[in-house]
């Protein structure tokens, strides 16, 4: 699993972005959050995640996103 920090949360839309150690920010959807609820995540919080290809956006996104 990779690790990063939550850069931005768009709570009313149910998604956010993870700042990776290297590379572009990574999108995540509220359904990818595990071990806690989406509403409990905060900007700047450390998380771990797995990268997966999002077929709808044809880009990588984060899956299995629990707090670190």
Protein Blocks (a to p, Z undefined) as FASTA:
>chain_A
ZZdddfbdcfknopacdddfbdcdddddfklpghiafklpcehiacdddddddfklopac
dehiacZZ
